[in-house]
Protein backbone atom coordinates (compact mmCIF):
# COMPACT_ATOMS: atom_id res chain seq x y z
CA UNK A 1 0.00 0.00 0.00
CA UNK A 2 1.34 3.44 -0.91
CA UNK A 3 0.88 6.43 1.34
CA UNK A 4 0.32 9.75 -0.37
CA UNK A 5 1.65 12.88 1.24
CA UNK A 6 1.11 16.42 0.14
CA UNK A 7 3.48 19.25 -0.55
CA UNK A 8 1.93 22.67 -0.31
CA UNK A 9 3.00 25.11 -3.01
CA UNK A 10 1.80 28.61 -3.67
CA UNK A 11 0.30 29.70 -6.95
CA UNK A 12 0.92 33.24 -8.05
CA UNK A 13 -2.12 34.49 -9.94
CA UNK A 14 -1.30 37.53 -12.04
CA UNK A 15 -4.46 39.39 -12.98
CA UNK A 16 -4.77 41.46 -16.14
CA UNK A 17 -4.76 44.56 -13.91
CA UNK A 18 -1.30 43.58 -12.68
CA UNK A 19 -2.57 42.66 -9.22
CA UNK A 20 -0.92 39.54 -7.85
CA UNK A 21 -2.77 37.03 -5.69
CA UNK A 22 -1.26 34.03 -3.98
CA UNK A 23 -3.25 30.83 -3.60
CA UNK A 24 -2.11 27.45 -2.33
CA UNK A 25 -1.81 24.47 -4.62
CA UNK A 26 -1.27 20.93 -3.51
CA UNK A 27 1.11 18.42 -5.07
CA UNK A 28 1.13 14.81 -3.98
CA UNK A 29 4.01 12.38 -3.67
CA UNK A 30 4.14 8.70 -2.77
CA UNK A 31 5.80 7.74 0.50
CA UNK A 32 6.66 4.38 2.10
CA UNK A 33 3.69 2.27 3.16
CA UNK A 34 3.37 3.55 6.74
CA UNK A 35 0.13 5.37 7.40
CA UNK A 36 -0.97 8.21 9.64
CA UNK A 37 -4.48 6.88 9.47
CA UNK A 38 -6.10 4.55 11.97
CA UNK A 39 -6.75 1.97 9.28
CA UNK A 40 -4.77 1.29 6.11
CA UNK A 41 -5.72 3.70 3.37
CA UNK A 42 -7.66 2.06 0.61
CA UNK A 43 -6.59 2.96 -2.89
CA UNK A 44 -8.89 5.67 -4.12
CA UNK A 45 -8.37 6.88 -7.68
CA UNK A 46 -7.61 10.55 -7.33
CA UNK A 47 -9.82 12.10 -9.95
CA UNK A 48 -9.58 15.72 -8.78
CA UNK A 49 -6.41 17.38 -10.09
CA UNK A 50 -4.01 19.30 -7.88
CA UNK A 51 -5.03 22.56 -9.54
CA UNK A 52 -8.72 21.82 -9.02
CA UNK A 53 -8.15 20.90 -5.35
CA UNK A 54 -6.29 24.15 -4.88
CA UNK A 55 -9.06 26.16 -6.52
CA UNK A 56 -11.69 24.31 -4.50
CA UNK A 57 -9.82 25.17 -1.31
CA UNK A 58 -9.42 28.78 -2.45
CA UNK A 59 -13.10 28.99 -3.40
CA UNK A 60 -14.32 27.68 -0.07
CA UNK A 61 -12.07 29.56 2.37
CA UNK A 62 -9.21 31.24 0.49
CA UNK A 63 -7.44 28.13 1.79
CA UNK A 64 -7.00 29.94 5.09
CA UNK A 65 -5.56 27.61 7.72
CA UNK A 66 -7.36 29.55 10.46
CA UNK A 67 -10.62 28.12 9.08
CA UNK A 68 -9.81 24.77 10.69
CA UNK A 69 -12.04 25.56 13.65
CA UNK A 70 -15.56 24.17 13.60
CA UNK A 71 -18.49 26.17 14.86
CA UNK A 72 -22.07 25.23 15.55
CA UNK A 73 -23.29 26.27 12.10
CA UNK A 74 -23.94 24.02 9.12
CA UNK A 75 -21.32 25.80 7.00
CA UNK A 76 -18.80 23.04 7.49
CA UNK A 77 -15.30 23.47 8.75
CA UNK A 78 -11.70 23.21 7.73
CA UNK A 79 -10.18 24.81 4.67
CA UNK A 80 -12.64 22.96 2.43
CA UNK A 81 -15.70 23.75 4.62
CA UNK A 82 -16.64 20.08 4.93
CA UNK A 83 -19.89 19.31 6.73
CA UNK A 84 -20.34 16.26 8.93
CA UNK A 85 -22.74 14.71 6.38
CA UNK A 86 -20.14 15.19 3.61
CA UNK A 87 -17.49 13.54 5.80
CA UNK A 88 -19.81 10.58 6.50
CA UNK A 89 -20.67 10.24 2.79
CA UNK A 90 -16.96 10.28 1.90
CA UNK A 91 -16.25 7.27 4.12
CA UNK A 92 -15.50 8.74 7.58
CA UNK A 93 -11.76 9.07 7.05
CA UNK A 94 -9.78 9.45 10.26
CA UNK A 95 -6.30 10.28 11.41
CA UNK A 96 -4.20 7.99 13.61
CA UNK A 97 -5.76 6.72 16.84
CA UNK A 98 -9.22 8.08 16.03
CA UNK A 99 -12.12 5.73 15.52
CA UNK A 100 -14.77 6.82 13.00
CA UNK A 101 -17.40 6.39 15.73
CA UNK A 102 -15.69 8.93 18.01
CA UNK A 103 -17.50 12.26 18.32
CA UNK A 104 -14.24 14.06 17.60
CA UNK A 105 -13.25 12.05 14.49
CA UNK A 106 -15.01 14.42 12.11
CA UNK A 107 -13.41 17.55 13.55
CA UNK A 108 -9.97 15.96 13.71
CA UNK A 109 -10.19 14.86 10.06
CA UNK A 110 -11.37 18.16 8.59
CA UNK A 111 -8.68 19.95 10.62
CA UNK A 112 -5.99 17.70 9.13
CA UNK A 113 -4.97 18.58 5.57
CA UNK A 114 -4.18 15.03 4.41
CA UNK A 115 -7.35 13.55 5.88
CA UNK A 116 -9.37 16.33 4.27
CA UNK A 117 -7.87 15.67 0.84
CA UNK A 118 -8.62 11.95 1.19
CA UNK A 119 -12.22 12.83 2.12
CA UNK A 120 -12.67 15.17 -0.85
CA UNK A 121 -11.20 12.67 -3.31
CA UNK A 122 -13.37 9.83 -1.95
CA UNK A 123 -16.49 11.98 -2.10
CA UNK A 124 -15.80 12.96 -5.71
CA UNK A 125 -15.11 9.36 -6.76
CA UNK A 126 -18.36 8.24 -5.13
CA UNK A 127 -20.61 11.01 -6.48
CA UNK A 128 -18.89 12.20 -9.68
CA UNK A 129 -21.31 13.47 -12.31
CA UNK A 130 -21.61 16.04 -15.05
CA UNK A 131 -23.32 18.73 -12.96
CA UNK A 132 -23.38 21.43 -15.64
CA UNK A 133 -24.38 19.15 -18.54
CA UNK A 134 -21.45 20.02 -20.81
CA UNK A 135 -20.63 16.37 -21.55
CA UNK A 136 -17.52 16.10 -19.38
CA UNK A 137 -16.69 15.83 -15.70
CA UNK A 138 -14.18 18.50 -14.73
CA UNK A 139 -13.33 20.99 -12.01
CA UNK A 140 -16.52 23.00 -12.63
CA UNK A 141 -18.49 19.88 -11.74
CA UNK A 142 -16.36 19.02 -8.71
CA UNK A 143 -16.81 22.50 -7.22
CA UNK A 144 -20.59 22.36 -7.80
CA UNK A 145 -20.69 18.85 -6.32
CA UNK A 146 -18.69 19.99 -3.29
CA UNK A 147 -20.97 22.96 -2.64
CA UNK A 148 -24.38 21.55 -3.50
CA UNK A 149 -24.02 17.78 -3.15
CA UNK A 150 -25.01 15.10 -5.65
CA UNK A 151 -28.71 15.96 -5.50
CA UNK A 152 -28.25 19.71 -5.93
CA UNK A 153 -25.28 20.19 -8.22
CA UNK A 154 -27.35 20.05 -11.42
CA UNK A 155 -29.92 22.59 -10.30
CA UNK A 156 -27.66 25.17 -8.63
CA UNK A 157 -24.99 27.48 -10.00
CA UNK A 158 -22.06 29.17 -8.30
CA UNK A 159 -22.93 32.71 -7.30
CA UNK A 160 -21.47 35.56 -5.33
CA UNK A 161 -18.14 35.21 -3.61
CA UNK A 162 -17.81 31.51 -4.45
CA UNK A 163 -18.18 32.22 -8.16
CA UNK A 164 -15.72 35.13 -8.04
CA UNK A 165 -13.09 33.13 -6.15
CA UNK A 166 -13.42 30.08 -8.37
CA UNK A 167 -13.26 32.02 -11.62
CA UNK A 168 -10.28 34.09 -10.49
CA UNK A 169 -8.41 30.91 -9.55
CA UNK A 170 -9.26 28.60 -12.45
CA UNK A 171 -8.95 31.06 -15.35
CA UNK A 172 -5.63 32.70 -14.52
CA UNK A 173 -2.23 31.82 -15.90
CA UNK A 174 -0.97 29.90 -12.87
CA UNK A 175 2.69 30.08 -11.94
CA UNK A 176 3.95 27.82 -9.18
CA UNK A 177 6.09 29.24 -6.43
CA UNK A 178 7.24 26.78 -3.77
CA UNK A 179 6.63 27.89 -0.17
C-alpha positions in Angstrom: 0.0 0.0 0.0 1.3 3.4 -0.9 0.9 6.4 1.3 0.3 9.7 -0.4 1.7 12.9 1.2 1.1 16.4 0.1 3.5 19.2 -0.5 1.9 22.7 -0.3 3.0 25.1 -3.0 1.8 28.6 -3.7 0.3 29.7 -7.0 0.9 33.2 -8.0 -2.1 34.5 -9.9 -1.3 37.5 -12.0 -4.5 39.4 -13.0 -4.8 41.5 -16.1 -4.8 44.6 -13.9 -1.3 43.6 -12.7 -2.6 42.7 -9.2 -0.9 39.5 -7.9 -2.8 37.0 -5.7 -1.3 34.0 -4.0 -3.2 30.8 -3.6 -2.1 27.5 -2.3 -1.8 24.5 -4.6 -1.3 20.9 -3.5 1.1 18.4 -5.1 1.1 14.8 -4.0 4.0 12.4 -3.7 4.1 8.7 -2.8 5.8 7.7 0.5 6.7 4.4 2.1 3.7 2.3 3.2 3.4 3.5 6.7 0.1 5.4 7.4 -1.0 8.2 9.6 -4.5 6.9 9.5 -6.1 4.5 12.0 -6.7 2.0 9.3 -4.8 1.3 6.1 -5.7 3.7 3.4 -7.7 2.1 0.6 -6.6 3.0 -2.9 -8.9 5.7 -4.1 -8.4 6.9 -7.7 -7.6 10.5 -7.3 -9.8 12.1 -10.0 -9.6 15.7 -8.8 -6.4 17.4 -10.1 -4.0 19.3 -7.9 -5.0 22.6 -9.5 -8.7 21.8 -9.0 -8.1 20.9 -5.4 -6.3 24.2 -4.9 -9.1 26.2 -6.5 -11.7 24.3 -4.5 -9.8 25.2 -1.3 -9.4 28.8 -2.5 -13.1 29.0 -3.4 -14.3 27.7 -0.1 -12.1 29.6 2.4 -9.2 31.2 0.5 -7.4 28.1 1.8 -7.0 29.9 5.1 -5.6 27.6 7.7 -7.4 29.6 10.5 -10.6 28.1 9.1 -9.8 24.8 10.7 -12.0 25.6 13.6 -15.6 24.2 13.6 -18.5 26.2 14.9 -22.1 25.2 15.5 -23.3 26.3 12.1 -23.9 24.0 9.1 -21.3 25.8 7.0 -18.8 23.0 7.5 -15.3 23.5 8.8 -11.7 23.2 7.7 -10.2 24.8 4.7 -12.6 23.0 2.4 -15.7 23.8 4.6 -16.6 20.1 4.9 -19.9 19.3 6.7 -20.3 16.3 8.9 -22.7 14.7 6.4 -20.1 15.2 3.6 -17.5 13.5 5.8 -19.8 10.6 6.5 -20.7 10.2 2.8 -17.0 10.3 1.9 -16.3 7.3 4.1 -15.5 8.7 7.6 -11.8 9.1 7.1 -9.8 9.5 10.3 -6.3 10.3 11.4 -4.2 8.0 13.6 -5.8 6.7 16.8 -9.2 8.1 16.0 -12.1 5.7 15.5 -14.8 6.8 13.0 -17.4 6.4 15.7 -15.7 8.9 18.0 -17.5 12.3 18.3 -14.2 14.1 17.6 -13.2 12.1 14.5 -15.0 14.4 12.1 -13.4 17.6 13.6 -10.0 16.0 13.7 -10.2 14.9 10.1 -11.4 18.2 8.6 -8.7 20.0 10.6 -6.0 17.7 9.1 -5.0 18.6 5.6 -4.2 15.0 4.4 -7.4 13.5 5.9 -9.4 16.3 4.3 -7.9 15.7 0.8 -8.6 12.0 1.2 -12.2 12.8 2.1 -12.7 15.2 -0.8 -11.2 12.7 -3.3 -13.4 9.8 -1.9 -16.5 12.0 -2.1 -15.8 13.0 -5.7 -15.1 9.4 -6.8 -18.4 8.2 -5.1 -20.6 11.0 -6.5 -18.9 12.2 -9.7 -21.3 13.5 -12.3 -21.6 16.0 -15.0 -23.3 18.7 -13.0 -23.4 21.4 -15.6 -24.4 19.1 -18.5 -21.4 20.0 -20.8 -20.6 16.4 -21.6 -17.5 16.1 -19.4 -16.7 15.8 -15.7 -14.2 18.5 -14.7 -13.3 21.0 -12.0 -16.5 23.0 -12.6 -18.5 19.9 -11.7 -16.4 19.0 -8.7 -16.8 22.5 -7.2 -20.6 22.4 -7.8 -20.7 18.9 -6.3 -18.7 20.0 -3.3 -21.0 23.0 -2.6 -24.4 21.6 -3.5 -24.0 17.8 -3.2 -25.0 15.1 -5.6 -28.7 16.0 -5.5 -28.2 19.7 -5.9 -25.3 20.2 -8.2 -27.4 20.0 -11.4 -29.9 22.6 -10.3 -27.7 25.2 -8.6 -25.0 27.5 -10.0 -22.1 29.2 -8.3 -22.9 32.7 -7.3 -21.5 35.6 -5.3 -18.1 35.2 -3.6 -17.8 31.5 -4.4 -18.2 32.2 -8.2 -15.7 35.1 -8.0 -13.1 33.1 -6.2 -13.4 30.1 -8.4 -13.3 32.0 -11.6 -10.3 34.1 -10.5 -8.4 30.9 -9.6 -9.3 28.6 -12.4 -8.9 31.1 -15.3 -5.6 32.7 -14.5 -2.2 31.8 -15.9 -1.0 29.9 -12.9 2.7 30.1 -11.9 4.0 27.8 -9.2 6.1 29.2 -6.4 7.2 26.8 -3.8 6.6 27.9 -0.2 
